[in-house]
Amino acid sequence: MWSRHTRFVWIVLLMLAVVFVGGWLTATPAVAQDAQEPVPASPAAQPETCVICHKTSGSTHQAYYDELYQDGVIQVSDLAYTYTGPDTTTITWKMTKDGQPFDASKADNLAIYFAPWTGEAFQFEPAADRMDLKGELSYDGAGGNTSTLVKAEVPDLTDTPGLVVLYGTDEVVGRLPARIQQGKYPFAALLDMGGGVDYVSAANVSGCENCHSVPFAKHGYILGQVNADPNTDFLTCKACHLDNGEGGHFEWQMLASDPAKAAEYLAAGEDATLPDDLAAKYAYPTRLMNDVHMSHAMEFPYPQSMANCNTCHAGKLDKVLSDENFTFETCKSCHPQDQVEGVESAAPPLSVIMTPDEHDKVDPTVDACTDCHEVGKKAPGFSEIHTGYDKKIYTADGVKFSDAISMTIDNAAFDGSKLTIDFSAAEEPDLGFDVSTITPTVLVGLYGYDTKDFLIGPHERLTDDNGDGVIDSKDARTLEYVVGEEHPRVSTVSAGDGKWQVVADLSAWADLISSGSVKRVEVAVLPALANEDGELVALNAPSRTFDLGANAFADDFYSPIVKVTDGCNNCHGALATTFHEPDRGGNIVVCRMCHITKAGGSHLEMQSRSIDSYIHAIHAGQAFDVGDIDFSDPVQKMEYDHHIEFPFPTHGVTNCQACHVEGAFDVPDQLKSLPGILSASETLSGTTRSIGTVPSVVTGPGSRACGSCHRAQMINEDAASELIPFNVHAANGGYMIDAGDVPTATLNSVIDDIMNAFK
């Protein structure tokens, strides 16, 4: 999957496992087991000792990632071109590494190409594949490098407008799927030929860096920007992404319109062919727009709306959304032509958008869209259909709803049994909304001991509210309340003019409060506000910690270790629009109020519902609901294989700082984090695997949080020989106790044992 720099860790773990459990491991066959016992029985929970050996593991992960993609370590200068008839192309340049002369032939990767510029496009006439100028390399010993190519097919380019593009990387230490190399030192240089190239990209490399590596390196080794100059954005890409080249990824459109054919095509590998009619239908030029749009909209799980053009095209929307770009090719780059039922893509299919009654006589492959679609004509122009902004997050002119509309928790008071909460909403500047129409949802979570985890989660169902003898979905959420609705423990005192007061009855947990097992609560408000289309807009959900003993807010108690504005939202736009509902964004503390340690991962096997385990597993590429996948179905298997091969977009899951606050990603403090439940493994349909049956367990915060990334990798690779010793190691460094038939009861017992150890 990603870099295997930690492989030695697993060797150590394997050795430890052998020491701990003797011959058990070697006796375990590498085939699916009916009842594997990956965790030795533990009579009692003992505090984790992870911190003894792994105190700085998070920092070590980050330090490893920080060594990658270091622009500027290798410098290229004095790039020059000469041609000696009849057939010799010579490229010369100077090169240094860390300020010292460097032999280019020693670099792990080096490429030299020519991309001709017509004044409007980068392309050969007639169309041709990319032109490779790399020949035999020589070195003068003092930083001077020469490439000599003797090839009659390569003409004299002296007077041909275009770019000589030189790029590469040194010290490649890993490789990820999708041709992504993890190299330490990328480099690039450009030579403007034949009178000048006046191309300016309509996209920004800085947009790529929202999700990808900094500096952005396509495929992990091709710098998207040269010498940190925005004027060079994506010029290196033009060496291969010619505007009239023939695209090779026919599967992109097929993934939406004909997944069975896509599975067949991909399974054929190098022998894959298509009938002429399908090849024509799915054909596309290799221009950068197509490759980027199609891959993000149809192949990769793009984590925000494709309609949010501003993410990549900030400051250039007028250029992107001009009517001259309203072409079938542009539309097809994001929208699949058609789509089978049950298949999702990031943009709706053209077969739905282009309604038959309006387009029955239109052939989009021939007819110009602007015959009808143009600002001021009978059909809306490009900028009228697409503002460039996700309408759930932004106004049409780019103002974030969450910047203008705010909800605040103003006051709270506890009388020994009931908590009274005051909150309000405001709008500045005026966007035309009425904040009094917000429907708030109030959540109150009870923290356990001095931890940041909830002993009583607001989203849980813990009481038989309807008296039918069972606790199920017919009963109310414990302390989750939609203002104005009936709830057995929360009620509205007043609501009007954008101000609300509610009262939450905490008397059911008086014993936990009096014993000190619960000292604090977290109060949150989810503001649901609809736009003129009836869709909820993305607002930030506030939360505040309230100290019950002090009867006052404790705003310094919780310092989130995860970044939202410049972390989650870099990729997701507004996180809650990607997952769940837009009323619960902007605050990772609110996410934790539902994603608690007290349940196993509802959609992720061998993980916790806790936010740390859940999110780590998701970003490590673990698939949801693997037990629902029929691996004998080629389409479902293809979709699963694609999913687990998606690398974390920063080109390395060890980039903890992509999401976490700097320095806040080492082993969790047990005193500040509760034990948690991991779900059991699922039974797979249509295949077998080595992992076999793994029971639901109760485990510690280090095993749950840090282990989630590692478990996800081992699950994806079906690496029983690694997962088993890893679990043994976690058990012996703390505990992994079979959760049994009543996991919550087991968890509560473990919580008591562990927390008593700290009293």
Secondary structure, DSSP 4 states (H G I P E B T S, - for coil): ----TTHHHHHHHHHHHHHHHGGGTTTS-SS--SS---S---SS-----HHHHHTTHHHHHHHHHHTSS-TTSEEEEEEEEEEETTTEEEEEEEEEETTEE--GGGSSEEEEEEEEB-SS-B--SS----EE---EEEE-SSSEEEEEEE-TTS---TTS-EEEEEEEEEEEEEEETTTEEEEEEEEEEEEEETT------SS-HHHHTTTS-SS-EETTTEESSSTT-GGGTTTGGGGT--TTSB---THHHHHHH-HHHHHHHHHHGGG----HHHHHHT--B--HHHHHHHIIIIIS--SS-TT-THHHHTT-HHHHTSGGG-SHHHHHHHS-S---TT---SS--HHHHS-HHHHTT--TTTS-GGGTBSTTSSB--HHHH--SS-TTTB-TTS-BHHHHEEEEEEEEEE-SSEEEEEEEEEESS--S--GGG-EEEEEEEEE-BTSSSEEE-TT---S-TT-SSS-STTSPPSSEEETTS--SSEEEEEEETTEEEEEEE-GGGHHHHHHTSB-EEEEEEEEE-B-TTSPBP--B--EEEEETTTTEE-TTS---SB-IIIIIHHHHSSHHHHSS-GGGBS-HHHHHHHS-TTSB-SSSTTSBSSHHHHHHHHHTTPPS-GGG-BTTSHHHHHHHHHHHH---TTT-TT-GGGTBPTT--SS--GGGS--EEEPPP-PPBS---SS-----EEE-HHHHHHHHHHHHHHHHTT-HHHHHHHHHHHHHTS-EEE--S-HHHHHHHHHHHHHHHT-
